[in-house]
Amino acid sequence: MSDPSRPPASERLAKLAEVVAKDFASTGRILSFDEWFELLLAEPRIHARNSAQYVRDALDYFGRSQVRTPQGTVNRFNLFDRSFDDGPRLVGQERGQNELYEVLDGYCRLGRIDSLVLLHGPNGSAKSTLLECLQAGLEAYSHTDAGIMYRFAWVFPTREKGGSGIGFGAAPLREILGEESFARLNGDVIQARLTDENKDHPIFLVPRASRQELLREVFADDPEFVVPYTIRNGDLSARNRKIFDALLAGYQGDLRKVYQHVQIERLHLSRTYRCGLVDVEPKQAVDARSFPVTGDKAFSHLPASVAGQVLYGTQGDLVDAQRGVISFSDLLKRPYEHYKYLLTATESAHVVLDHLLLGLDVVFTGSANDINLLEFRARRAAEYQSFRARLDLISVPYLLDYRVERKIYQEQVGDLLRGVHIAPHVPRILALWGVMTRLRQPDLAKYSRKITDAMKRIGPLEKADLYAYGRVPSGLSSEEARELLAAVPTMYAERFEHAVAKSQGAEHILGDYEGSFGASVRDLKNVLLAAASKLGSESGSDSGVGAGAGLQRGDNGRTVTVPALFEELREFLGDAVHHGWMHLAQTESGFHHLDGEGSITEFAYERWLDLSDREVREALGLVHEDRYLDLFRKYVIHASHFVKRERMFDELTGKLADPDEKFMRELEKAMDPHAKDGFRQDILARIGAWALSHPHEDPDYPVIFADYFSRMREDYYRQQKETVRKGIDTLLELLKQDELPEFDLAATEKHKAKHALEVLLGEHDGDERRERHTRESLNQTLVELSKRRY
């Protein structure tokens, strides 16, 4: 039975119709030419822009934020975060975003689009994601007031309501309308309505000479805006030109009457309907074609002067993409003959079809695999040189900052593994492992001799930490640390000789930049999926990293643990036939050493143990990082005054006093037992070097001085090792039986153990940790820690 308290369906439909009608009217969906012309005069920047200006404006519309990268602080364009929909966002790749914006800005300053933006990189490096986010942003932008744009259609009314046929100035309908537009006529008095698949800009309806004079006038006070070449000189498509000329002739040159037939309609970009946003997959087919349409029924009711001409329609990817963006996926996988027309199309803004010349207002983008780009360059050198001049190459490498890549797994793992629990540190360790497969040993010849020794200490783990946190290897002097931090931006952009991997008698040529090879995010997502698919099985391994790594069933489902993850990573490494980078020769510093002692797999597993060890210590209340930090902050203040030879204000006495020499020496001894003269100056210089690459950020002392903090922490750990061992044993007992016999522990110790268990399981009141253990994953972690560390 229907609920009498709810409105009937008819009332709901009436309200819905009212909302749609209001929205239709308020958004300016249908205008006459006169109304559009008023908008042009009021906001010329919006209504006289080409596709490149439109895309750049969309990036500006969603704003930008500042993010830190190994090269320093850079802009991130918020469009790629996709707050306007729930699609997958682009994580990282700020360098590519900024290069894309610079190319678009160059088009805008030049006033024309004269090249194709080609994103290149290894498989799975987010090239397609970047272009997909761009198109999604443009679609959302086209529904905003700032992103408004228009196209037009031709409207031909009947002679009278219910009548048939049309003539120029035919009575009685024209006498009734007078000088009014036909744009808003009801359907029953419209004999024919011709839409334009080419989406011609309404400004093309203004004759070119008058248009150029108009544009000079409306932009006289806006010299920064470069009126695009297509807006100044573009023309109607062939069919629209014939219709326009026929109407003008039929009305004896009365342009006002021609404009009566123009219906301006709002243009919304759409990926689904391929309106201004088009993806072109590799195929052996033309991207546009023309065909005669005069015989079609839609054209049978046109005025004789129009219908008597041969009219052509157009269709294809280039036509669908007009006024927007076209993306050629894996462009270089196509036969060269199928895209060489782009050489002239991008430069001249038109393409020759069978029956006509098609003018273009499209931002050309594409993606290509590095391997295909290398092959094209090597095998078709002459064609590549011609094509290269029309390309804006933007590299999209694999991510090199595991802090950033971790976000991908954290954000997308819910969609990938519904109903599966991910144990703490899985995303971080997976990201770290992946990044280490992509790193290369620095070329010492490119760096100052001051840091040669420091550079020799950099292995894949140290380099990953340097990129992610600005953390320098332990054992460096303050001067070496300072110089090394200053060299990070150069290191991040370093170019190398092309890597060569040999396998089965063949050579695999890999990229010449860091992040051009290695495990992709796509590969590592598959590793996660594989681990999840095997949940519930038992591992038969009892040796090596990750031994005894049973895949666990959690409290509310199933859990993927770090040891389980490493089982899958080893299986992944066994598929070297399909991954050329796995055959790279390892270096003395450990780069490309994938498994075994001293490998990236060993490093990543030990990092998990480090994180878990600290996690347990914190839960047991045995880590006092804030104490180290407070002491160090105090030390920096005293050292700064000492170096500047300034006295300090003593809050206890209320008087000026010298820096506390005893306090500084005691802390220096804990940080570096071999500290030499100038240690304090080096500390301050190291902070200054870090600040250069992290402007507008407070100094992160635990990161800048990770080596010193590590020494202080290790000393404290040594003192507390036996306490931690007992704590782990107690937690394991609690996990087994939930209660401890009263005589085993004092009440305070029992309370502390239960509190630690609640914290690790995420059950403690006020605990807002994103990652939590299940009982099974915690048990496995504690067993591994006990076996390997205690």
C-alpha positions in Angstrom: 0.0 0.0 0.0 1.1 3.5 -0.7 2.1 5.8 2.2 -0.5 8.6 2.5 2.1 10.8 4.1 4.2 10.8 0.9 3.4 13.0 -2.1 1.8 11.1 -5.1 4.0 10.3 -8.1 2.3 13.0 -10.3 3.2 15.7 -7.8 6.8 14.4 -7.7 7.0 14.5 -11.4 5.6 18.0 -11.6 8.2 19.2 -9.1 10.9 17.5 -11.1 9.8 19.0 -14.3 9.7 22.4 -12.7 13.3 22.1 -11.4 14.5 20.9 -14.9 12.7 23.8 -16.5 14.2 26.4 -14.2 17.7 24.9 -14.6 17.3 24.9 -18.4 16.3 28.6 -18.4 18.9 29.7 -15.8 21.9 28.0 -17.5 21.3 29.6 -20.8 20.9 26.4 -22.7 19.2 28.1 -25.7 19.9 31.6 -26.9 19.3 33.8 -29.9 22.4 35.1 -31.8 21.7 38.6 -30.4 21.7 37.2 -26.8 25.0 35.4 -27.4 26.5 38.5 -28.9 25.7 40.4 -25.8 27.5 37.8 -23.7 30.5 38.1 -26.0 30.7 41.8 -25.5 30.2 41.5 -21.7 32.8 38.7 -21.2 35.0 38.4 -24.3 37.7 36.3 -22.5 35.2 33.6 -22.0 33.4 33.7 -25.3 36.4 34.3 -27.6 38.8 31.5 -26.4 40.1 28.5 -28.3 40.4 25.0 -26.9 43.9 25.5 -25.5 42.8 28.6 -23.5 39.8 26.6 -22.4 41.9 23.7 -21.0 44.3 26.1 -19.3 41.4 28.0 -17.8 40.0 24.7 -16.5 43.3 24.0 -14.7 43.3 27.4 -13.2 39.6 27.2 -12.2 40.1 24.2 -9.9 43.1 25.9 -8.3 46.5 24.6 -7.2 48.3 23.7 -4.0 51.9 23.5 -3.0 53.5 20.0 -2.5 57.0 19.0 -1.6 59.0 16.9 -4.0 62.6 15.9 -4.1 63.1 18.8 -6.4 61.6 21.2 -3.9 58.1 22.7 -3.5 56.0 22.7 -6.7 52.5 23.4 -7.8 49.9 20.6 -7.9 46.8 21.3 -9.9 43.7 20.4 -7.9 41.9 19.2 -11.1 43.9 16.0 -10.8 42.5 15.3 -7.4 39.0 15.0 -8.9 37.0 16.5 -6.1 34.2 16.9 -8.6 33.6 13.2 -9.0 34.5 9.9 -7.5 36.9 8.7 -10.2 40.5 7.7 -9.4 42.7 10.7 -8.9 46.2 11.2 -10.1 48.7 10.6 -7.3 52.0 12.4 -7.7 53.3 13.3 -11.2 53.4 17.1 -10.3 56.3 17.6 -12.7 54.2 16.3 -15.6 51.3 18.4 -14.5 53.4 21.6 -14.6 55.0 20.7 -17.9 51.6 20.2 -19.4 50.4 23.6 -18.1 53.5 25.3 -19.5 52.8 23.8 -22.9 49.2 25.0 -22.8 50.3 28.4 -21.6 52.7 28.6 -24.5 49.9 27.8 -26.9 47.9 30.7 -25.3 50.7 33.2 -25.6 51.4 32.1 -29.2 47.7 32.3 -30.1 47.6 28.9 -31.7 48.1 25.2 -31.1 51.1 24.0 -33.1 52.2 20.7 -31.7 51.0 17.5 -30.0 51.6 16.9 -26.3 53.0 13.4 -26.1 53.2 11.8 -22.6 55.9 9.1 -22.6 57.0 6.7 -20.0 57.1 3.0 -19.0 54.0 0.9 -18.9 51.7 1.7 -16.0 53.3 5.0 -15.1 49.9 6.9 -15.0 50.0 8.5 -18.5 46.5 7.4 -19.2 45.4 8.4 -15.7 46.7 11.9 -16.2 44.9 12.3 -19.5 41.7 10.7 -18.0 41.7 13.1 -15.1 42.2 16.0 -17.5 39.2 15.0 -19.6 37.1 14.4 -16.4 38.0 17.9 -15.2 37.1 19.5 -18.5 33.8 17.7 -18.5 33.0 19.0 -15.0 34.3 22.5 -15.9 32.0 22.7 -18.9 29.0 22.6 -16.5 30.2 25.6 -14.5 29.5 29.3 -15.3 33.3 29.8 -15.8 33.4 26.9 -18.3 30.4 28.0 -20.4 30.7 27.7 -24.2 28.3 27.5 -27.1 27.7 26.0 -30.5 24.9 26.8 -32.9 22.3 25.1 -35.1 20.2 26.3 -38.1 16.4 26.6 -37.6 14.0 26.8 -40.5 10.3 27.5 -39.5 7.2 26.5 -41.5 5.3 29.2 -43.4 2.6 28.9 -40.8 1.7 26.7 -37.8 0.6 23.4 -39.2 1.8 24.3 -42.7 4.6 22.9 -44.8 7.6 24.2 -46.7 9.6 27.4 -46.2 10.5 30.4 -48.3 12.5 33.5 -47.6 10.2 36.1 -45.9 7.2 33.8 -46.3 4.0 35.0 -44.7 2.3 34.8 -42.3 4.9 33.5 -39.8 7.6 36.0 -40.6 5.1 38.8 -40.4 4.1 37.6 -36.9 7.7 37.3 -35.7 9.0 40.4 -37.3 12.7 40.8 -36.4 12.6 38.2 -33.6 14.8 35.1 -33.7 13.5 31.6 -34.6 15.7 30.3 -31.8 12.9 29.6 -29.4 10.2 28.4 -31.7 8.1 25.5 -30.6 8.7 22.2 -32.4 5.4 22.3 -34.2 6.4 25.4 -36.3 9.9 24.2 -37.0 10.3 22.5 -40.4 14.0 21.7 -40.1 16.7 22.1 -37.6 20.3 21.4 -38.6 22.8 20.7 -35.9 26.5 21.0 -36.6 28.6 18.0 -35.7 31.7 20.1 -36.2 30.6 22.4 -33.3 31.6 25.6 -35.1 32.2 28.6 -32.8 29.4 31.1 -33.0 31.9 33.9 -33.6 32.5 32.4 -37.1 29.0 33.8 -38.0 30.5 37.3 -37.9 32.2 38.1 -41.2 36.0 37.9 -40.8 36.9 41.6 -41.4 34.2 42.8 -39.1 35.1 40.1 -36.6 38.8 41.2 -36.5 37.7 44.9 -36.0 35.3 43.8 -33.2 38.0 41.8 -31.4 40.5 44.7 -31.6 37.9 46.9 -30.0 36.7 44.6 -27.2 40.3 43.6 -26.2 41.7 47.1 -26.5 41.9 47.3 -22.7 43.1 43.8 -22.2 46.5 43.5 -23.9 47.5 40.4 -21.9 44.9 38.3 -23.7 46.1 36.9 -27.0 43.2 36.4 -29.3 43.7 33.0 -30.9 44.4 32.7 -34.6 41.4 30.4 -35.1 39.1 33.0 -33.4 40.5 35.8 -35.6 40.7 34.0 -38.9 38.8 30.8 -38.5 35.8 30.1 -40.8 32.6 28.2 -40.8 32.8 24.5 -41.8 32.0 23.8 -45.5 28.3 23.0 -44.9 27.7 25.9 -42.6 29.4 28.3 -45.1 27.1 27.1 -47.9 24.0 27.5 -45.7 25.1 30.9 -44.5 25.9 32.2 -48.0 22.6 30.8 -49.4 20.6 32.5 -46.7 22.5 35.8 -47.2 21.8 35.7 -50.9 18.2 34.8 -50.4 17.7 37.7 -48.0 19.5 40.1 -50.4 22.4 40.6 -48.0 20.2 41.2 -44.9 22.5 39.7 -42.2 19.9 40.3 -39.5 17.5 37.9 -41.2 20.2 35.3 -41.5 20.8 35.5 -37.8 17.1 34.8 -37.2 17.8 31.3 -38.3 20.6 30.8 -35.7 19.9 28.9 -32.5 22.8 29.2 -30.0 22.9 26.2 -27.6 25.2 25.5 -24.7 28.0 23.0 -25.4 28.8 20.5 -22.6 31.8 18.4 -23.1 31.3 14.7 -22.5 33.5 11.6 -22.6 30.5 9.3 -22.7 29.1 10.9 -25.8 32.4 11.8 -27.3 31.6 15.5 -27.4 34.8 17.4 -27.3 36.6 14.6 -25.4 37.8 11.7 -27.4 40.2 8.8 -26.7 41.6 7.1 -29.9 42.8 3.6 -29.4 45.5 2.1 -31.7 43.7 1.0 -34.9 44.1 1.0 -38.6 41.4 3.5 -39.5 41.2 7.1 -40.5 40.3 9.7 -37.8 37.9 11.7 -39.9 35.9 11.5 -43.2 33.3 13.5 -45.2 30.2 12.3 -47.0 27.3 13.8 -48.9 24.1 14.6 -46.8 21.9 16.5 -49.3 19.7 13.5 -49.9 19.0 12.9 -46.2 15.5 13.5 -45.0 16.6 16.1 -42.5 17.8 18.3 -45.5 14.7 17.8 -47.7 12.8 20.7 -46.3 15.5 23.3 -46.7 15.0 26.4 -48.9 15.5 25.7 -52.5 18.6 27.9 -52.7 20.2 25.7 -49.9 18.8 22.3 -50.8 20.0 22.7 -54.4 23.6 22.6 -53.3 25.7 19.6 -52.6 26.2 19.5 -48.8 28.6 17.3 -46.9 28.7 16.0 -43.4 31.8 15.0 -41.4 32.4 12.3 -38.8 35.2 10.6 -37.0 37.4 11.1 -34.0 38.8 14.5 -35.0 35.2 15.8 -35.6 34.0 14.5 -32.3 36.9 16.1 -30.5 36.4 19.6 -31.9 36.5 22.4 -29.3 38.1 20.0 -26.8 40.9 17.4 -26.4 41.8 14.3 -28.4 44.0 11.7 -26.8 45.8 9.1 -28.9 46.5 6.2 -26.7 49.7 4.4 -27.5 50.2 6.6 -30.5 53.4 5.0 -31.7 51.9 1.6 -31.9 49.9 2.7 -34.9 51.5 2.4 -38.4 53.3 5.7 -39.1 51.1 6.3 -42.2 48.0 6.5 -39.9 49.2 9.5 -38.0 51.6 11.3 -40.2 48.8 13.7 -41.2 49.3 15.2 -37.7 52.5 16.8 -39.0 50.4 19.3 -41.0 47.3 19.1 -38.9 48.9 20.5 -35.8 50.8 23.2 -37.6 48.1 24.4 -40.0 45.0 23.7 -37.8 43.2 21.9 -40.6 43.1 18.5 -42.3 42.2 17.6 -45.9 39.3 15.2 -46.3 37.8 13.7 -49.5 35.4 16.6 -50.2 36.5 19.5 -48.0 39.0 21.1 -45.8 38.3 20.6 -42.1 39.3 23.4 -39.7 40.5 22.2 -36.3 40.3 23.7 -32.8 41.6 20.7 -30.8 44.3 20.2 -28.2 46.2 17.2 -29.4 47.5 14.8 -26.7 48.8 11.3 -26.8 50.7 8.7 -24.8 53.5 6.4 -25.8 55.6 3.8 -24.2 59.3 4.6 -23.9 60.2 1.5 -25.8 58.1 2.4 -28.8 59.5 5.9 -28.7 63.1 4.5 -28.8 62.2 2.2 -31.6 60.6 5.0 -33.6 63.7 7.2 -33.1 66.1 4.4 -34.2 64.2 2.8 -37.1 62.6 5.8 -38.7 65.1 8.5 -38.0 64.1 10.8 -40.9 60.4 10.6 -40.0 61.2 11.1 -36.3 63.1 14.3 -37.0 60.1 15.7 -38.8 57.7 14.5 -36.2 59.8 15.6 -33.2 59.5 19.3 -34.3 55.7 18.9 -33.8 55.9 17.2 -30.4 56.0 18.4 -26.9 57.5 15.5 -25.0 56.6 15.2 -21.3 58.0 12.3 -19.4 55.8 10.5 -17.0 58.1 8.1 -15.0 57.3 5.8 -12.2 57.0 7.5 -8.9 60.3 7.8 -6.9 58.9 9.0 -3.6 57.4 6.1 -1.7 55.5 8.4 0.6 53.5 9.4 -2.4 53.1 6.0 -3.9 51.9 4.6 -0.6 48.8 6.8 -1.0 47.8 4.9 -4.1 47.6 1.6 -2.3 46.0 3.3 0.8 43.3 5.0 -1.3 42.6 2.3 -3.9 43.0 -0.8 -1.8 39.4 -0.6 -0.6 38.1 -0.9 -4.1 40.7 -3.6 -5.0 40.2 -5.8 -2.0 36.7 -5.4 -0.6 36.2 -7.4 2.6 39.9 -7.9 3.0 41.9 -6.3 5.9 45.3 -4.8 5.1 47.7 -5.1 8.0 49.7 -2.1 9.1 52.6 -1.0 6.9 51.6 -3.1 3.9 51.1 -0.1 1.6 54.3 1.6 2.9 56.5 -1.4 2.4 55.0 -2.3 -1.0 55.7 1.3 -2.1 59.2 1.3 -0.7 60.0 -2.0 -2.5 58.6 -0.8 -5.8 60.5 2.5 -5.6 63.8 0.7 -4.9 63.4 -1.3 -8.1 63.4 1.9 -10.1 66.4 3.7 -8.7 69.8 3.9 -10.2 73.3 4.5 -8.8 74.3 8.1 -9.1 77.1 9.0 -11.5 79.8 10.4 -9.2 81.4 12.3 -12.0 78.4 14.7 -12.1 78.8 15.8 -8.4 81.1 17.8 -6.3 84.1 16.0 -4.8 83.0 17.2 -1.4 80.3 14.5 -1.4 82.0 11.8 -3.4 82.5 9.7 -0.2 78.9 10.4 0.9 77.5 9.4 -2.6 79.4 6.0 -2.3 77.3 5.2 0.8 74.0 5.6 -1.1 72.3 2.4 -1.9 68.7 1.9 -3.0 67.3 2.2 0.5 69.3 5.3 1.4 68.3 6.9 -1.9 64.7 6.1 -1.4 64.8 7.7 2.1 66.6 10.7 0.7 63.9 11.3 -1.9 61.0 10.7 0.5 62.1 12.4 3.7 65.4 14.2 2.9 67.0 11.6 5.3 70.8 11.3 4.8 72.7 8.1 5.4 74.1 7.6 8.9 77.8 8.3 9.6 78.1 11.5 7.5 79.6 14.6 8.7 77.4 17.7 8.9 79.2 19.2 5.9 78.6 16.0 3.9 75.0 15.9 4.9 74.5 19.5 4.0 76.1 19.1 0.6 74.2 15.9 -0.1 70.8 17.5 0.7 71.7 20.4 -1.6 72.4 17.9 -4.4 69.1 16.1 -4.2 67.2 18.2 -6.8 70.1 17.5 -9.3 70.1 13.8 -8.4 66.3 13.6 -8.9 66.6 15.0 -12.5 69.8 13.1 -13.4 70.0 11.5 -16.8 72.0 8.3 -17.4 73.2 6.1 -20.2 70.4 3.9 -21.4 70.3 0.8 -19.2 70.9 -2.5 -20.9 69.5 -5.8 -19.6 70.7 -9.0 -21.1 68.5 -12.1 -21.2 68.5 -15.3 -23.3 71.1 -13.8 -25.6 69.1 -10.7 -26.3 69.6 -7.1 -25.1 66.7 -5.1 -23.7 67.3 -1.3 -24.0 65.7 0.5 -21.1 65.3 4.1 -20.2 67.9 6.8 -19.6 66.2 8.4 -16.6 65.2 7.2 -13.1 61.8 5.8 -13.0 61.9 4.6 -16.6 61.9 0.9 -15.5 61.1 -1.2 -12.5 58.0 -2.5 -10.9 54.9 -0.5 -11.9 52.0 0.4 -9.7 49.9 -1.9 -11.9 52.3 -4.8 -11.2 52.2 -4.2 -7.5 48.4 -3.9 -7.4 48.4 -7.4 -9.0 50.7 -8.6 -6.2 48.2 -7.4 -3.6 45.4 -9.1 -5.5 47.3 -12.3 -5.7 48.0 -12.2 -2.0 44.4 -11.6 -1.2 43.3 -14.4 -3.5 45.4 -16.9 -1.5 44.0 -15.9 1.9 43.4 -18.9 4.1 46.2 -21.0 2.6 49.3 -21.9 4.6 52.8 -21.1 3.6 55.1 -24.0 3.4 58.3 -21.9 3.7 60.3 -22.0 6.9 63.4 -20.1 5.9 64.5 -16.8 4.5 62.8 -13.4 4.7 59.2 -13.9 5.4 59.5 -17.4 6.7 56.4 -18.9 8.2 54.3 -16.2 6.5 50.8 -17.7 6.7 48.2 -15.5 5.1 45.9 -14.6 7.9 42.1 -14.5 8.5 41.3 -11.4 10.4 38.7 -10.7 13.1 36.1 -9.4 10.6 37.3 -11.1 7.5 40.7 -11.8 5.9 44.1 -10.0 6.4 47.0 -9.5 4.0 50.2 -9.2 6.0 53.6 -8.1 5.1 55.2 -11.6 5.2 52.4 -12.7 2.9 53.2 -9.8 0.6 56.8 -10.9 0.4 55.8 -14.4 -0.7 54.0 -12.8 -3.6 56.8 -10.5 -4.4 59.1 -13.5 -4.7 56.7 -15.1 -7.1 56.6 -11.9 -9.1 60.4 -11.9 -9.3 60.2 -15.4 -10.7 58.5 -14.0 -13.8 61.7 -12.4 -15.1 61.0 -13.5 -18.7 58.3 -10.8 -19.0 60.2 -8.0 -17.2 63.5 -7.0 -18.8 64.5 -4.8 -15.8 64.8 -7.9 -13.7 67.9 -8.9 -15.7 69.9 -5.7 -15.0 73.3 -6.4 -13.5 73.5 -5.4 -9.8 75.9 -2.7 -8.7 78.3 -2.7 -5.8 76.0 -0.4 -3.9 73.1 -2.8 -4.2 71.1 -1.2 -7.0 69.2 -3.8 -9.1 70.0 -6.5 -6.4 66.4 -7.8 -6.1 66.6 -10.8 -3.7 68.8 -12.5 -1.2 71.2 -11.0 1.3 71.8 -7.3 0.9 69.0 -7.0 -1.6 66.1 -4.5 -1.8 63.8 -7.3 -0.6 65.9 -7.8 2.5 66.1 -4.0 3.0 62.3 -3.7 2.7 61.6 -6.5 5.1 64.1 -5.1 7.7 62.3 -1.8 7.4 59.0 -3.5 8.2 60.7 -5.0 11.3 62.0 -1.5 12.3 58.5 0.0 11.9 56.9 -2.9 13.8 59.5 -2.7 16.6 58.9 1.0 17.1 55.1 0.4 16.9 55.3 -2.1 19.8 57.6 0.1 21.8 55.2 3.0 21.5 52.3 0.8 22.5 54.2 -0.3 25.6 55.1 3.3 26.4 58.8 2.8 25.9 59.5 5.4 23.2 59.8 9.0 24.1 60.5 10.7 20.7 59.1 14.0 22.0 61.8 14.0 24.6 64.5 13.7 22.0 62.9 16.4 20.0 62.5 18.8 22.9 66.2 18.3 23.8 67.3 18.9 20.3 65.2 22.0 19.8 66.8 23.4 23.0 70.2 22.4 21.7 69.7 24.3 18.4 68.7 27.4 20.3 71.8 27.2 22.5 74.1 26.4 19.5 72.7 29.2 17.5 73.4 31.8 20.2 76.9 30.2 20.7 77.8 30.5 17.1 76.5 34.1 16.9 78.3 34.9 20.2 75.1 36.1 21.7 73.8 35.8 25.2 70.4 34.2 25.9 67.5 35.2 28.1 67.3 32.8 31.1 63.6 32.4 32.0 64.5 31.2 35.5 66.6 34.1 36.5 65.1 36.7 34.2 68.6 37.7 33.1 70.9 37.3 30.1 73.3 34.3 30.3 75.7 32.5 28.1 74.6 29.3 26.2 74.8 26.2 28.4 78.1 24.6 27.4 77.7 21.6 29.6 74.3 20.8 28.2 75.5 21.1 24.6 78.6 18.9 25.2 76.5 16.1 26.8 74.1 16.0 24.0 76.8 16.2 21.4 78.5 13.2 23.0 75.2 11.2 22.6 74.8 12.3 19.0 78.3 11.8 17.8 81.1 10.6 20.2 83.7 11.8 17.7 82.3 15.3 17.3 85.0 17.7 16.2 85.4 21.5 16.4 82.8 23.2 14.2 80.1 20.6 15.0 77.7 23.3 16.0 78.3 25.4 12.9 77.7 22.2 10.8 74.4 21.5 12.6 73.1 25.0 11.8 74.4 24.8 8.2 72.6 21.5 7.7 69.3 23.0 8.9 69.9 25.9 6.4 70.5 23.5 3.5 67.3 21.6 4.3 65.4 24.8 4.4 66.5 25.7 0.9 64.6 22.7 -0.5 61.7 23.0 2.0 60.7 26.7 2.0 57.8 27.7 4.2 58.2 24.6 6.3 59.4 24.3 9.9 62.6 22.3 10.2 61.9 18.6 10.7 64.7 17.7 13.0 64.1 13.9 13.2 64.3 13.8 9.4 67.2 16.3 8.9 69.2 14.6 11.7 68.0 11.1 11.3 71.4 9.7 12.0 71.8 11.6 15.3 68.2 10.7 16.4 68.9 7.1 15.5 72.0 7.0 17.7 70.1 8.4 20.6 67.2 6.0 20.0 69.5 3.0 19.6 71.2 3.8 22.9 67.8 4.0 24.6 66.7 0.8 22.8 69.7 -1.1 24.2 68.8 0.0 27.6 65.2 -1.2 27.1 65.7 -4.4 25.1 65.0 -6.8 27.9 61.8 -4.9 28.9 60.6 -5.0 25.3 61.3 -8.7 25.0 59.2 -9.4 28.1 56.5 -7.1 26.8 56.3 -9.0 23.5 56.0 -12.3 25.4 53.2 -10.9 27.5 51.3 -9.6 24.5 51.6 -13.1 22.8 50.2 -14.7 26.0 47.3 -12.2 26.0 46.6 -12.9 22.3 46.4 -16.6 23.2 44.1 -16.5 26.2 42.8 -12.9 26.5 43.7 -13.0 30.3 46.9 -13.4 32.3 47.0 -15.4 35.6 46.9 -13.0 38.5 50.3 -14.2 39.9 52.2 -13.7 36.6 52.3 -9.9 36.6 51.8 -7.0 38.9 48.5 -5.1 38.4 50.3 -2.1 36.8 52.2 -4.3 34.4 49.1 -6.3 33.5 47.2 -3.0 32.9 50.1 -1.7 30.7 50.1 -4.9 28.6 46.3 -4.8 28.1 46.5 -1.1 27.1 49.3 -1.9 24.6 47.1 -4.7 23.1 44.1 -2.3 22.7 46.3 0.3 21.1 47.8 -2.2 18.5 44.3 -3.6 17.7 42.9 -0.1 17.4 40.5 -0.6 20.3 41.8 2.1 22.6 39.4 5.0 23.2 40.4 8.0 21.2 42.7 6.0 18.9 42.4 7.4 15.4 45.1 5.4 13.7 44.4 4.7 10.1 46.1 1.3 10.3 45.3 -1.3 12.9 46.2 -4.9 13.5 43.9 -7.9 13.6 44.8 -10.4 16.3 46.3 -12.7 13.7 48.4 -10.1 12.0 49.6 -8.8 15.4 50.5 -12.3 16.5 52.5 -12.8 13.3 54.3 -9.5 13.8 55.2 -10.2 17.4 56.5 -13.7 16.5 58.7 -12.3 13.7 60.0 -9.6 16.0 60.8 -12.0 18.8 62.6 -14.4 16.4 64.6 -11.7 14.6 65.2 -9.0 17.1 64.8 -10.4 20.6 
